[in-house]
Amino acid sequence: MAPLPDGFSYADWNATYNALSFGIAAMGSATIFFWLQLPNVTKNYRTALTITGIVTLIATYHYIRIFNSWSEAFTVASKDGGDYTVQLTGAPFNDGYRYVDWLLTVPLLLIELILVMKLPQQETVSLSWKLGLASALMVALGYPGEIQEDLSVRWFWWCLSMIPFCYVVFTLAVGLAEATSKQPSPAAASLASAARYLTVLSWCTYPFVYMVKSVGLAGPAATMYEQVGYSLADVLAKAVFGVLVWAIAAEKSAVEESGKLLPN
């Protein structure tokens, strides 16, 4: 964990505080919603929806830990009704929780997308292993640079992590295009396509947020931009993506159920 810079304004501290609070609320609400929807999809898609809920549950836990760590790192006070002042307490802010969260949830995110698309079993297993391992490697390679102040070291690890990142993004954008077109209804195909591209869009946010401290920004503002950026990207990549996974599962369940009801 890197030490926090001194000199936070109340606006910078509060923006991060609100972003982390939003992360807890969004992930926690999404978890409850996904698991309540399990009885409303067929057995074929319950595993994918269960994993979706596990992803947001893990994220909720880690956002609570990040939020608590952020709160403990500062004292915020207002003297005689004046402006709020923010001071470091000396307690460390442990942002490593993010990387633990990503190491667990990012492979699961890809697996849930593959499962809900209902590809042939051999292709499902192969893609799950390839994308799961590549995404875990991406996160693992990014962490050493995240905790470094030396910009050359940060750029080195950023470049390494971009190798598996590009492989995963290419597979999502191009490799799964044919499978998307084979979905059982136009609505399901449209939702599957939206889920793929939302994943690509949200994932592309992370490398840019990672570079905030590598392009001349420093101090409290850089920390604030980083925390707010990662929090918003996480909500898109997990909670909003999960809603699309649920929508795909619900649509395909409805198609399958209607097919069973048709007369022979």
C-alpha positions in Angstrom: 0.0 0.0 0.0 1.4 3.4 -1.0 1.3 6.2 1.6 -1.4 8.9 1.1 -0.4 12.4 0.2 -1.1 15.2 2.7 -3.2 18.2 1.8 -6.6 16.7 0.9 -9.3 19.3 0.5 -12.8 18.4 1.8 -14.1 18.2 -1.8 -11.5 15.6 -2.8 -12.0 13.6 0.4 -15.8 13.7 0.1 -15.8 12.8 -3.6 -13.9 9.6 -2.8 -16.1 8.9 0.3 -19.2 9.2 -1.9 -17.8 7.1 -4.7 -17.0 4.3 -2.2 -20.4 4.6 -0.6 -22.0 4.4 -4.0 -20.0 1.2 -4.7 -21.2 -0.5 -1.5 -24.9 0.5 -2.2 -24.8 -0.6 -5.9 -23.0 -3.9 -5.3 -25.1 -4.8 -2.3 -28.4 -4.0 -4.0 -27.3 -5.9 -7.1 -26.5 -9.0 -5.1 -29.9 -9.1 -3.5 -31.6 -8.6 -6.9 -29.7 -11.3 -8.7 -30.3 -13.9 -6.1 -34.0 -13.0 -5.8 -34.3 -13.6 -9.6 -32.8 -17.2 -9.5 -36.3 -18.9 -9.4 -37.4 -16.9 -12.4 -34.8 -18.4 -14.8 -34.5 -21.9 -16.0 -31.9 -24.3 -14.6 -29.6 -23.7 -17.6 -28.9 -20.2 -16.5 -29.0 -20.4 -12.7 -25.3 -21.1 -12.4 -24.5 -17.9 -14.4 -26.9 -15.8 -12.3 -25.5 -17.3 -9.1 -22.0 -16.4 -10.1 -23.2 -12.9 -10.9 -24.4 -12.6 -7.4 -21.2 -14.0 -6.0 -19.2 -11.4 -8.0 -21.2 -8.5 -6.5 -21.2 -10.0 -3.0 -17.4 -10.2 -3.1 -17.3 -6.6 -4.4 -19.6 -5.4 -1.7 -17.3 -6.9 1.0 -14.2 -5.4 -0.5 -15.9 -2.0 -0.9 -16.8 -2.0 2.7 -13.2 -2.8 3.6 -11.9 0.0 1.3 -14.5 2.5 2.7 -13.5 1.7 6.3 -9.9 2.0 5.5 -10.5 5.4 3.8 -12.5 6.6 6.8 -9.9 5.5 9.3 -7.1 7.3 7.3 -8.6 10.7 7.9 -10.1 13.0 10.5 -12.7 15.4 9.2 -13.7 18.3 11.5 -15.4 21.7 11.4 -14.3 24.2 13.9 -16.9 26.7 15.1 -19.2 25.9 12.1 -16.5 26.9 9.6 -15.2 24.9 6.6 -14.4 21.3 7.1 -10.7 20.4 7.4 -9.2 17.1 6.4 -6.1 15.6 8.1 -4.3 12.3 7.9 -4.5 10.2 11.0 -1.4 8.2 10.2 -3.5 5.0 9.6 -2.6 3.4 6.3 -5.1 3.4 3.4 -5.1 -0.2 2.1 -6.2 0.0 -1.6 -4.8 -3.5 -2.1 -8.4 -4.7 -1.4 -9.2 -3.6 -4.9 -6.7 -6.0 -6.4 -7.8 -8.9 -4.2 -11.4 -8.2 -5.4 -10.4 -8.0 -9.0 -8.3 -11.2 -8.8 -11.4 -13.0 -7.6 -14.2 -11.3 -9.6 -12.7 -10.5 -13.0 -12.3 -14.2 -14.1 -15.8 -14.9 -12.7 -17.2 -12.0 -14.7 -16.0 -13.6 -17.9 -17.1 -17.0 -16.9 -20.6 -15.9 -16.2 -20.9 -14.3 -19.7 -19.7 -17.5 -21.3 -22.1 -19.6 -19.3 -25.1 -17.4 -20.1 -24.3 -17.6 -23.8 -24.8 -21.4 -23.6 -22.0 -22.4 -26.0 -21.0 -26.0 -26.7 -19.5 -27.6 -23.5 -16.0 -28.0 -24.9 -15.9 -24.4 -26.1 -17.4 -23.2 -22.8 -14.7 -25.0 -20.8 -11.9 -23.9 -23.1 -12.9 -20.2 -23.1 -13.5 -20.2 -19.4 -10.0 -21.4 -18.7 -8.3 -19.1 -21.3 -10.1 -15.9 -20.4 -10.1 -16.7 -16.7 -6.4 -17.2 -16.5 -5.6 -14.3 -18.8 -7.7 -11.9 -16.8 -6.1 -13.1 -13.5 -2.7 -12.6 -15.0 -3.7 -9.1 -16.1 -4.6 -8.1 -12.5 -1.5 -9.8 -11.0 0.8 -7.9 -13.4 -0.9 -4.6 -12.7 -0.5 -4.6 -8.9 3.3 -4.2 -8.7 3.0 -1.0 -10.7 0.1 0.3 -8.7 2.1 0.5 -5.5 5.1 2.2 -7.1 5.8 5.9 -7.1 8.5 5.5 -9.8 6.8 6.3 -13.1 9.1 4.2 -15.2 8.2 1.2 -13.1 4.5 1.9 -13.3 4.7 2.1 -17.0 6.7 -1.1 -17.2 4.0 -3.1 -15.3 1.2 -1.3 -17.2 2.6 -2.5 -20.5 3.0 -6.1 -19.2 -0.6 -6.2 -17.9 -1.9 -4.8 -21.2 -0.7 -8.0 -23.0 -3.4 -10.3 -21.4 -5.8 -7.4 -21.4 -5.7 -7.0 -25.2 -6.1 -10.8 -25.6 -9.3 -10.8 -23.5 -10.7 -7.6 -25.1 -10.1 -9.0 -28.6 -11.8 -12.3 -27.7 -14.8 -10.5 -26.3 -15.1 -8.0 -29.2 -14.3 -10.4 -32.1 -14.0 -14.0 -30.9 -17.5 -14.2 -29.5 -19.2 -12.4 -32.3 -20.3 -15.6 -34.0 -21.6 -17.1 -30.8 -23.6 -13.9 -30.2 -25.3 -14.2 -33.6 -26.5 -17.7 -32.7 -28.6 -16.7 -29.7 -32.2 -18.1 -29.8 -33.9 -14.7 -30.3 -33.0 -11.3 -31.7 -33.5 -9.8 -28.2 -31.1 -12.4 -26.6 -28.6 -11.7 -29.4 -28.9 -7.9 -28.8 -28.5 -8.3 -25.0 -25.5 -10.6 -25.4 -23.8 -8.1 -27.8 -24.5 -5.3 -25.3 -23.0 -7.3 -22.5 -19.8 -8.0 -24.5 -19.4 -4.4 -25.5 -20.2 -3.1 -22.0 -17.4 -5.3 -20.7 -15.0 -4.0 -23.3 -16.1 -0.4 -22.6 -15.8 -0.7 -18.8 -12.5 -2.6 -19.0 -11.0 0.1 -21.2 -11.6 2.5 -18.4 -9.2 0.8 -16.0 -6.0 1.3 -18.0 -6.7 5.0 -18.2 -7.5 5.3 -14.5 -4.3 3.4 -13.8 -2.3 6.0 -15.8 -3.6 8.9 -13.8 -0.5 8.9 -11.6 1.7 8.3 -14.6 0.9 11.4 -16.7 2.0 14.1 -14.3 -0.9 14.1 -11.9 0.0 13.7 -8.3 -1.1 14.4 -4.7 -4.7 14.4 -3.4 -6.3 15.1 -6.8 -4.7 12.1 -8.4 -5.8 9.8 -5.6 -9.3 11.2 -5.8 -9.5 10.7 -9.6 -8.2 7.2 -9.2 -10.6 6.1 -6.5 -13.6 7.7 -8.2 -12.7 6.3 -11.6 -12.1 2.7 -10.3 -15.4 2.8 -8.4 -17.5 3.9 -11.3 -15.8 1.4 -13.6 -16.5 -1.4 -11.1 -20.1 -0.6 -10.9 -20.4 -0.7 -14.7 -18.3 -3.9 -15.0 -20.1 -5.8 -12.2 -23.5 -4.4 -11.2 -24.6 -3.1 -14.6 -23.0 -6.0 -16.5 -24.8 -8.3 -14.1 -28.2 -6.8 -14.9 -27.5 -7.6 -18.6 -26.5 -11.2 -17.7 -29.8 -11.5 -15.8 -31.7 -10.0 -18.8 -30.1 -12.5 -21.2 -30.9 -15.4 -18.8 -34.5 -14.2 -18.4 -35.0 -13.7 -22.2 -33.5 -17.1 -23.1 -35.5 -18.8 -20.3 -38.7 -17.3 -21.7 -37.8 -18.5 -25.2 -37.1 -22.0 -24.0 -40.3 -22.1 -21.9 -42.4 -20.9 -24.8 -40.9 -23.6 -27.0 -41.9 -26.2 -24.5 -45.5 -24.9 -24.6 -45.8 -25.1 -28.4 -47.9 -28.1 -29.6 -46.0 -30.9 -31.3 
